[in-house]
Amino acid sequence: MTTRIGVVTFPGTLDDQDSLRAVRIAGAEPVSLWHRDKDLHQVDAVILAGGFSYGDYLRAGAISRFSPVMATIIEQAKAGLPVLGICNGFQILTEAHLLPGAMLRNNNLHFICRDQKLRVENADTAWTSAYTAGQEISVPLKNVDGRYTADERTLDELEAEGRVAFRYADVNLNGSLRDIAGITNAAGNVVGLMPHPEHAVDPLVGTGRTDGLGIFTSIIKKLVTA
């Protein structure tokens, strides 16, 4: 049976088509999901794509979090549905309290767009098992509200439980606390990261690297062997 991975589009989403393409390249069936549709159409996993969304003028992800599709995603994620949030999707996951913490404006108050080196800290999640702990990868980073923040107790908890999934490896231009670029929930089925792995899946497009492909092959392997 073909693995079906849904990609949610909110008004203003920029990278949904890139995420759908990444799913297809990885070997799964991509399924487009509209934010006002509560039905997930029997997908096996969900990606909240990056690239802004309506209501970001209030706070990134704050309005999208209340879209009808999110009610279903929140319920099913708590029951074990694999969910990945990329960039704006990560922001939405924090607003929905599926992941702790929040995203603030970058330290320099400017939009950042560059290739970013990451270190994989946790290779045991549904979305990172194709990597090894300590492995360094390079994927594009493009955001203006990418500064991850949380209180010290939450940060200590994330560190102690191994829930930091990715960390900025060379430079941390966002100013994210403890160089955090991505985190996971306790169960490992929900992951959020600020950089864009969907832009590093094809050697002929974008960076010319395929370092991000492991995100998408990880979940396919997880679902096939579950």
C-alpha positions in Angstrom: 0.0 0.0 0.0 1.3 3.4 -0.9 2.2 5.8 1.9 0.1 9.0 1.7 1.5 12.2 3.2 -0.6 15.3 3.3 0.7 18.8 2.9 -1.5 21.6 4.4 -1.9 24.9 2.5 -2.9 28.0 4.4 -3.6 31.3 2.6 -0.1 32.7 2.1 1.8 29.4 2.2 4.7 29.5 -0.2 6.4 26.1 0.1 3.5 23.7 -0.1 4.3 22.7 -3.7 7.9 22.2 -2.8 6.9 19.9 0.1 4.5 17.9 -2.1 7.4 17.5 -4.6 9.8 16.4 -1.9 7.2 13.7 -0.7 6.9 12.5 -4.3 10.7 12.3 -4.8 11.0 10.4 -1.5 8.6 7.8 -2.8 5.3 8.5 -1.2 2.0 9.8 -2.5 1.6 13.5 -1.9 -1.9 14.7 -0.9 -2.9 18.4 -0.9 -4.9 19.5 2.2 -6.8 22.8 2.4 -6.7 24.6 5.8 -10.5 24.9 6.0 -11.2 21.2 5.4 -11.3 19.2 8.6 -10.9 15.9 6.7 -7.4 14.6 6.4 -8.4 12.3 3.6 -6.9 9.2 5.2 -3.3 10.4 5.0 -0.6 8.6 7.0 1.3 11.7 8.0 0.9 15.5 7.7 3.3 18.3 6.8 2.6 21.9 7.7 4.6 23.7 5.0 6.6 26.8 5.4 6.4 30.3 3.9 4.1 32.5 5.9 0.4 32.2 6.4 -2.6 34.5 6.9 -2.6 36.3 10.2 1.1 36.4 10.6 0.8 40.1 11.0 -0.6 39.4 14.5 2.0 36.7 15.4 3.5 34.0 13.1 1.1 31.1 13.1 -1.3 32.6 15.6 -4.4 32.6 13.3 -3.5 29.6 11.2 -3.5 27.6 14.4 -7.3 28.0 14.6 -8.0 26.8 11.0 -10.5 23.9 10.9 -7.8 21.4 9.7 -5.8 22.1 12.9 -8.5 20.8 15.2 -8.2 17.4 13.4 -4.4 17.5 13.3 -4.1 18.3 17.0 -6.4 15.5 18.0 -4.7 12.9 15.7 -1.2 14.1 16.6 -1.9 13.4 20.2 -3.0 9.9 19.2 0.2 9.3 17.3 -0.2 10.8 13.8 3.2 11.9 12.5 3.3 15.7 11.9 6.1 17.8 10.6 6.1 21.6 10.8 8.6 23.4 8.6 9.3 27.1 9.2 5.9 28.7 9.4 4.6 25.2 10.1 6.9 25.0 13.2 5.5 28.3 14.3 1.9 26.9 14.0 2.9 23.8 16.0 4.1 26.0 18.9 0.9 28.1 18.7 -1.2 24.9 18.8 0.8 23.7 21.8 1.8 20.5 20.0 5.4 21.7 20.6 6.6 23.9 23.5 8.1 27.4 23.2 7.5 30.2 20.7 9.1 32.0 17.7 10.2 35.6 17.9 11.6 38.1 15.3 15.2 37.3 14.3 17.8 39.0 16.5 18.9 41.4 13.7 15.2 42.1 12.7 15.9 41.2 9.1 14.8 38.4 6.8 17.5 35.7 6.5 18.0 33.6 3.4 21.1 31.4 3.3 22.4 27.8 3.2 22.4 26.7 6.9 24.5 23.9 8.4 22.6 21.9 11.0 23.7 19.2 13.4 21.2 16.3 13.9 20.8 15.9 17.6 18.1 13.3 17.7 17.9 10.6 15.1 15.2 8.5 16.8 12.1 10.5 15.8 9.6 9.6 13.1 11.1 12.3 10.8 14.9 11.9 11.5 15.8 8.2 11.5 17.5 8.4 8.2 20.2 10.4 9.8 22.7 9.6 12.6 23.1 11.6 15.8 25.8 14.1 15.3 25.6 14.1 11.5 25.9 17.6 9.9 23.6 18.5 7.0 23.1 21.7 5.0 19.7 23.0 4.0 18.3 26.4 3.2 17.1 28.8 5.9 14.7 31.6 5.1 12.7 33.4 7.8 12.1 36.6 9.7 10.5 35.1 12.8 12.9 32.2 13.4 14.2 32.9 16.9 13.2 30.0 19.1 12.6 30.8 22.7 11.3 29.1 25.8 11.7 29.5 29.5 14.7 27.9 31.2 12.7 25.1 32.7 11.4 24.1 29.2 14.8 24.4 27.7 16.3 22.2 30.4 13.6 19.7 29.9 14.1 19.5 26.1 17.8 19.0 26.6 17.4 16.4 29.4 14.9 14.4 27.4 16.8 14.5 24.1 14.1 16.5 22.4 16.3 18.9 20.6 16.1 17.4 17.1 18.4 19.9 15.2 20.8 22.6 16.2 22.5 25.3 14.3 26.0 24.1 13.7 28.1 26.9 12.3 26.3 30.2 13.0 23.0 31.0 14.6 21.8 34.1 12.8 18.2 33.9 14.3 19.4 34.1 17.8 17.5 31.0 18.8 18.2 30.0 22.4 20.8 27.2 22.8 21.2 27.2 19.0 17.9 25.2 18.7 16.8 24.8 15.0 14.2 22.0 15.6 12.5 20.1 18.4 10.3 17.1 18.9 7.5 16.2 21.2 8.1 13.5 23.9 6.6 10.7 21.7 8.8 11.6 18.7 5.9 11.8 16.2 5.7 15.6 16.0 8.8 17.5 14.8 9.2 21.2 14.0 12.3 22.8 12.4 12.9 26.2 11.1 15.2 25.5 8.0 13.7 24.1 4.8 14.6 20.4 4.0 12.2 20.4 1.1 14.5 22.7 -0.8 17.4 20.2 -0.6 16.0 17.0 -2.1 17.1 17.2 -5.7 20.7 17.7 -7.0 19.5 19.6 -10.0 17.4 22.2 -8.1 18.2 24.8 -5.4 21.3 24.1 -3.4 22.3 21.1 -5.5 22.3 19.1 -2.3 20.0 16.3 -1.1 20.7 16.6 2.6 17.0 17.3 3.3 15.7 14.2 1.7 16.2 12.1 4.8 13.4 13.9 6.5 10.9 12.5 4.0 12.5 9.1 3.6 12.5 8.7 7.4 8.8 9.0 7.8 8.1 6.7 4.8 10.3 4.0 6.4 8.7 4.5 9.8 5.2 4.1 8.3 6.1 1.1 6.2 7.7 -0.8 9.1 5.1 0.2 11.7 
